[in-house]
Amino acid sequence: TRSPPTMSIINIMKRCPTIDNSFQKHENEKKQTYNRRILQVEKATFTPLVFSTSGAMGDEAEKFMKRVATLMSYKKGNLYSDCISYIRKKIRFVILRTVLTAIRDTGTG
């Protein structure tokens, strides 16, 4: 019998929402590219997290954030709603920061 994976590898992808609205397409592309190797070589799990630059997210990202919020609320003793709200705010500010950095960098070239 195989032992359960002890490590998770997460791949985050940011994309412009006007180009393509298919989060699942991008998630599946990442899984096809990396999942087999990560399971066999790294003995880990793989979760592709796809976000749009406006803060929308794919199904895998939503499931991941819900799981993290559940574990965080259990460990810290906080309400689940407070934890998921905190995580979403942090993620959206990180996305905003990277978008602003990309806009600033393209304007100087």
N, CA, C and O of each residue as an XYZ file, in Angstrom:
436
protein
N       0.839     -1.195      0.000
C       0.000      0.000      0.000
C       0.876      1.248      0.000
O       1.978      1.266      0.549
N       0.354      2.269     -0.624
C       1.085      3.535     -0.692
C       0.777      4.375      0.532
O      -0.355      4.399      1.017
N       1.784      5.055      1.019
C       1.572      5.973      2.129
C       1.007      7.277      1.587
O       1.282      7.637      0.442
N       0.225      7.987      2.384
C      -0.361      9.239      1.911
C       0.723     10.295      1.694
O       1.738     10.299      2.392
N       0.509     11.195      0.722
C       1.484     12.267      0.500
C       1.639     13.133      1.743
O       0.665     13.412      2.442
N       2.859     13.551      2.010
C       3.108     14.368      3.189
C       3.403     15.818      2.835
O       3.565     16.653      3.725
N       3.473     16.121      1.557
C       3.801     17.471      1.132
C       2.838     17.886      0.026
O       2.404     17.056     -0.773
N       2.511     19.165     -0.014
C       1.684     19.701     -1.089
C       2.485     20.719     -1.868
O       3.214     21.526     -1.290
N       2.349     20.679     -3.179
C       2.995     21.661     -4.040
C       1.888     22.476     -4.682
O       0.946     21.930     -5.257
N       2.016     23.788     -4.575
C       0.987     24.694     -5.056
C       1.576     25.559     -6.147
O       2.672     26.099     -5.996
N       0.848     25.695     -7.255
C       1.282     26.530     -8.366
C       0.232     27.614     -8.542
O      -0.944     27.315     -8.751
N       0.644     28.857     -8.460
C      -0.283     29.978     -8.566
C      -0.127     30.637     -9.928
O       0.987     30.887    -10.388
N      -1.257     30.914    -10.566
C      -1.275     31.544    -11.879
C      -2.221     32.733    -11.833
O      -3.372     32.607    -11.416
N      -1.733     33.879    -12.262
C      -2.583     35.060    -12.373
C      -2.842     35.286    -13.857
O      -1.941     35.121    -14.680
N      -4.065     35.660    -14.200
C      -4.379     35.894    -15.598
C      -5.380     37.016    -15.740
O      -6.132     37.316    -14.812
N      -5.384     37.628    -16.897
C      -6.304     38.726    -17.189
C      -7.690     38.158    -17.453
O      -7.820     37.230    -18.251
N      -8.727     38.681    -16.812
C     -10.064     38.103    -16.975
C     -10.663     38.329    -18.352
O     -11.597     37.619    -18.728
N     -10.165     39.284    -19.114
C     -10.763     39.566    -20.421
C     -10.247     38.633    -21.509
O     -10.867     38.526    -22.567
N      -9.138     37.963    -21.275
C      -8.571     37.080    -22.291
C      -9.381     35.795    -22.414
O      -9.726     35.395    -23.526
N      -9.686     35.154    -21.322
C     -10.337     33.852    -21.325
C     -10.981     33.647    -19.966
O     -10.340     33.855    -18.936
N     -12.240     33.243    -19.955
C     -12.935     33.056    -18.682
C     -12.911     31.622    -18.183
O     -13.657     31.287    -17.263
N     -12.081     30.768    -18.758
C     -12.077     29.362    -18.384
C     -10.996     29.069    -17.353
O      -9.858     28.765    -17.711
N     -11.348     29.161    -16.078
C     -10.402     28.817    -15.015
C     -10.064     27.337    -15.083
O      -8.912     26.941    -14.904
N     -11.086     26.520    -15.346
C     -10.886     25.074    -15.354
C      -9.904     24.661    -16.445
O      -9.130     23.723    -16.252
N      -9.921     25.339    -17.577
C      -8.981     25.035    -18.658
C      -7.540     25.229    -18.166
O      -6.683     24.380    -18.411
N      -7.279     26.321    -17.488
C      -5.933     26.610    -16.985
C      -5.536     25.631    -15.873
O      -4.388     25.195    -15.800
N      -6.498     25.292    -15.012
C      -6.213     24.317    -13.964
C      -5.845     22.962    -14.568
O      -4.892     22.316    -14.131
N      -6.610     22.541    -15.575
C      -6.342     21.249    -16.211
C      -4.998     21.235    -16.937
O      -4.300     20.222    -16.921
N      -4.628     22.350    -17.574
C      -3.329     22.434    -18.246
C      -2.189     22.255    -17.240
O      -1.226     21.534    -17.503
N      -2.308     22.912    -16.097
C      -1.282     22.792    -15.058
C      -1.220     21.366    -14.517
O      -0.134     20.831    -14.293
N      -2.387     20.748    -14.305
C      -2.415     19.374    -13.806
C      -1.761     18.413    -14.796
O      -0.984     17.543    -14.403
N      -2.077     18.573    -16.087
C      -1.489     17.694    -17.100
C       0.025     17.863    -17.164
O       0.751     16.896    -17.398
N       0.495     19.072    -16.960
C       1.920     19.345    -17.050
C       2.685     18.820    -15.841
O       3.765     18.250    -15.999
N       2.146     19.000    -14.635
C       2.927     18.748    -13.422
C       2.454     17.601    -12.531
O       3.267     17.040    -11.796
N       1.190     17.236    -12.567
C       0.618     16.351    -11.559
C       1.297     14.985    -11.475
O       1.630     14.539    -10.377
N       1.509     14.319    -12.593
C       2.081     12.970    -12.568
C       3.472     12.964    -11.943
O       3.772     12.129    -11.090
N       4.322     13.901    -12.373
C       5.678     13.955    -11.841
C       5.676     14.239    -10.344
O       6.433     13.621     -9.594
N       4.845     15.152     -9.912
C       4.806     15.503     -8.496
C       4.326     14.323     -7.656
O       4.861     14.074     -6.576
N       3.328     13.600     -8.138
C       2.834     12.436     -7.394
C       3.873     11.322     -7.333
O       4.061     10.705     -6.285
N       4.552     11.062     -8.458
C       5.491      9.939     -8.524
C       6.867     10.280     -7.957
O       7.434      9.493     -7.198
N       7.401     11.425     -8.312
C       8.764     11.776     -7.917
C       8.797     12.426     -6.536
O       9.561     12.009     -5.665
N       7.981     13.431     -6.345
C       7.995     14.182     -5.092
C       7.178     13.516     -3.993
O       7.336     13.845     -2.817
N       6.303     12.579     -4.368
C       5.390     11.930     -3.404
C       4.562     12.984     -2.672
O       4.412     12.951     -1.451
N       4.033     13.915     -3.454
C       3.285     15.040     -2.895
C       1.973     15.210     -3.658
O       1.729     14.529     -4.654
N       1.150     16.109     -3.187
C      -0.066     16.468     -3.907
C       0.188     17.765     -4.655
O       1.095     18.523     -4.311
N      -0.622     18.017     -5.685
C      -0.452     19.220     -6.507
C      -1.786     19.933     -6.617
O      -2.807     19.322     -6.933
N      -1.766     21.220     -6.356
C      -2.969     22.041     -6.473
C      -2.662     23.286     -7.288
O      -1.926     24.157     -6.823
N      -3.212     23.392     -8.503
C      -3.013     24.612     -9.279
C      -4.028     25.676     -8.830
O      -5.235     25.436     -8.857
N      -3.542     26.828     -8.426
C      -4.419     27.916     -8.009
C      -4.435     28.964     -9.108
O      -3.403     29.560     -9.416
N      -5.600     29.192     -9.701
C      -5.727     30.143    -10.799
C      -6.592     31.304    -10.339
O      -7.732     31.115     -9.914
N      -6.034     32.516    -10.428
C      -6.740     33.735    -10.059
C      -6.754     34.681    -11.242
O      -5.815     34.699    -12.038
N      -7.807     35.465    -11.363
C      -7.802     36.535    -12.359
C      -7.216     37.780    -11.703
O      -7.127     37.860    -10.478
N      -6.822     38.736    -12.511
C      -6.251     39.965    -11.966
C      -7.304     40.793    -11.221
O      -6.960     41.725    -10.494
N      -8.578     40.454    -11.400
C      -9.639     41.170    -10.685
C     -10.003     40.493     -9.363
O     -10.853     40.995     -8.628
N      -9.365     39.351     -9.052
C      -9.603     38.680     -7.784
C     -10.497     37.459     -7.869
O     -10.668     36.762     -6.868
N     -11.074     37.175     -9.032
C     -11.878     35.954     -9.184
C     -10.942     34.753     -9.134
O      -9.744     34.889     -9.382
N     -11.477     33.584     -8.816
C     -10.613     32.411     -8.683
C     -11.285     31.165     -9.233
O     -12.509     31.087     -9.346
N     -10.445     30.192     -9.573
C     -10.924     28.912    -10.071
C     -11.413     28.023     -8.941
O     -11.276     28.356     -7.764
N     -11.986     26.887     -9.317
C     -12.544     25.950     -8.331
C     -11.487     25.416     -7.376
O     -11.723     25.324     -6.171
N     -10.315     25.061     -7.917
C      -9.246     24.516     -7.070
C      -8.797     25.553     -6.034
O      -8.556     25.213     -4.876
N      -8.689     26.805     -6.452
C      -8.285     27.869     -5.531
C      -9.340     28.072     -4.446
O      -9.007     28.278     -3.279
N     -10.597     28.013     -4.833
C     -11.690     28.179     -3.869
C     -11.676     27.038     -2.848
O     -11.805     27.278     -1.648
N     -11.520     25.805     -3.321
C     -11.466     24.647     -2.414
C     -10.262     24.750     -1.472
O     -10.362     24.455     -0.281
N      -9.128     25.172     -2.029
C      -7.913     25.307     -1.229
C      -8.102     26.338     -0.122
O      -7.751     26.093      1.032
N      -8.660     27.497     -0.482
C      -8.854     28.553      0.510
C      -9.855     28.136      1.591
O      -9.683     28.474      2.763
N     -10.900     27.403      1.196
C     -11.867     26.923      2.186
C     -11.211     25.943      3.158
O     -11.471     25.977      4.361
N     -10.364     25.077      2.624
C      -9.671     24.098      3.481
C      -8.723     24.806      4.449
O      -8.672     24.473      5.633
N      -7.979     25.776      3.942
C      -7.060     26.525      4.804
C      -7.836     27.277      5.884
O      -7.424     27.304      7.044
N      -8.964     27.888      5.502
C      -9.778     28.621      6.476
C     -10.348     27.686      7.538
O     -10.421     28.045      8.713
N     -10.750     26.493      7.123
C     -11.272     25.514      8.083
C     -10.192     25.115      9.085
O     -10.430     25.098     10.293
N      -9.006     24.794      8.576
C      -7.903     24.411      9.460
C      -7.478     25.568     10.361
O      -7.179     25.373     11.539
N      -7.456     26.765      9.796
C      -7.057     27.946     10.557
C      -8.065     28.239     11.670
O      -7.674     28.550     12.795
N      -9.347     28.140     11.363
C     -10.369     28.418     12.384
C     -10.317     27.367     13.497
O     -10.515     27.686     14.670
N     -10.052     26.120     13.123
C      -9.939     25.048     14.122
C      -8.718     25.265     15.016
O      -8.803     25.153     16.239
N      -7.591     25.575     14.394
C      -6.353     25.734     15.160
C      -6.368     26.982     16.042
O      -5.944     26.931     17.196
N      -6.856     28.103     15.505
C      -6.823     29.378     16.235
C      -8.055     29.609     17.109
O      -8.049     30.468     17.991
N      -9.126     28.820     16.851
C     -10.352     29.009     17.622
C     -11.172     30.201     17.146
O     -12.014     30.709     17.886
N     -10.936     30.644     15.932
C     -11.690     31.766     15.364
C     -12.869     31.247     14.548
O     -12.934     30.063     14.217
N     -13.792     32.138     14.232
C     -14.910     31.770     13.363
C     -14.396     31.512     11.949
O     -13.468     32.171     11.480
N     -15.017     30.537     11.276
C     -14.657     30.221      9.894
C     -14.823     31.456      9.003
O     -13.973     31.735      8.158
N     -15.921     32.191      9.195
C     -16.197     33.364      8.358
C     -15.105     34.429      8.502
O     -14.749     35.089      7.525
N     -14.579     34.595      9.706
C     -13.481     35.546      9.912
C     -12.212     35.077      9.204
O     -11.487     35.881      8.620
N     -11.951     33.787      9.259
C     -10.737     33.238      8.638
C     -10.800     33.329      7.118
O      -9.827     33.745      6.489
N     -11.924     32.948      6.518
C     -12.028     32.996      5.053
C     -11.985     34.435      4.568
O     -11.416     34.718      3.514
N     -12.574     35.337      5.318
C     -12.532     36.757      4.958
C     -11.097     37.281      5.006
O     -10.673     38.010      4.108
N     -10.356     36.920      6.034
C      -8.961     37.334      6.176
C      -8.115     36.809      5.010
O      -7.327     37.552      4.424
N      -8.284     35.533      4.680
C      -7.503     34.924      3.586
C      -7.830     35.597      2.258
O      -6.925     35.920      1.489
N      -9.111     35.811      1.982
C      -9.513     36.460      0.715
C      -8.946     37.869      0.609
O      -8.483     38.271     -0.459
N      -8.977     38.627      1.709
C      -8.411     39.982      1.690
C      -6.926     39.942      1.397
O      -6.431     40.723      0.584
N      -6.206     39.036      2.052
C      -4.757     38.921      1.833
C      -4.452     38.578      0.379
O      -3.574     39.183     -0.237
N      -5.178     37.610     -0.164
C      -4.964     37.194     -1.556
C      -5.242     38.356     -2.509
O      -4.464     38.595     -3.432
N      -6.321     39.066     -2.298
C      -6.678     40.172     -3.198
C      -5.657     41.307     -3.141
O      -5.370     41.933     -4.162
N      -5.114     41.573     -1.968
C      -4.078     42.606     -1.880
C      -2.790     42.158     -2.558
O      -2.103     42.975     -3.172
N      -2.456     40.889     -2.459
C      -1.267     40.373     -3.159
C      -1.462     40.483     -4.666
O      -0.550     40.900     -5.380
N      -2.655     40.108     -5.160
C      -2.939     40.227     -6.593
C      -2.867     41.679     -7.023
O      -2.271     41.990     -8.054
N      -3.466     42.573     -6.248
C      -3.431     43.999     -6.574
C      -2.000     44.512     -6.637
O      -1.645     45.259     -7.548
N      -1.180     44.115     -5.673
C       0.219     44.545     -5.638
C       0.973     44.056     -6.876
O       1.744     44.814     -7.465
N       0.761     42.805     -7.276
C       1.470     42.279     -8.442
C       0.990     42.934     -9.736
O       1.783     43.158    -10.651
N      -0.301     43.241     -9.814
C      -0.830     43.932    -11.003
C      -0.228     45.335    -11.089
O       0.203     45.762    -12.161
N      -0.198     46.044     -9.973
C       0.369     47.396     -9.969
C       1.866     47.381    -10.309
O       2.359     48.266    -11.009
N       2.569     46.387     -9.815
C       3.983     46.255    -10.135
C       4.177     45.986    -11.622
O       5.074     46.550    -12.248
N       3.336     45.127    -12.184
C       3.433     44.811    -13.616
C       3.119     46.038    -14.453
O       3.785     46.276    -15.461
N       2.126     46.820    -14.064
C       1.777     48.029    -14.814
C       2.913     49.040    -14.727
O       3.272     49.664    -15.726
N       3.468     49.200    -13.559
C       4.574     50.147    -13.369
C       5.795     49.722    -14.170
O       6.458     50.560    -14.780
N       6.101     48.415    -14.173
C       7.270     47.909    -14.901
C       7.104     48.045    -16.419
O       8.082     48.325    -17.113
N       5.908     47.857    -16.942
C       5.713     47.965    -18.393
C       5.735     49.416    -18.849
O       5.989     49.694    -20.021
N       5.476     50.325    -17.950
C       5.481     51.739    -18.325
C       6.883     52.339    -18.413
O       7.049     53.423    -18.973
N       7.895     51.657    -17.873
C       9.245     52.202    -17.848
C      10.092     51.704    -19.010
O      11.207     52.189    -19.204
N       9.591     50.744    -19.791
C      10.386     50.145    -20.849
C      10.270     50.896    -22.101
O      10.881     50.524    -23.103
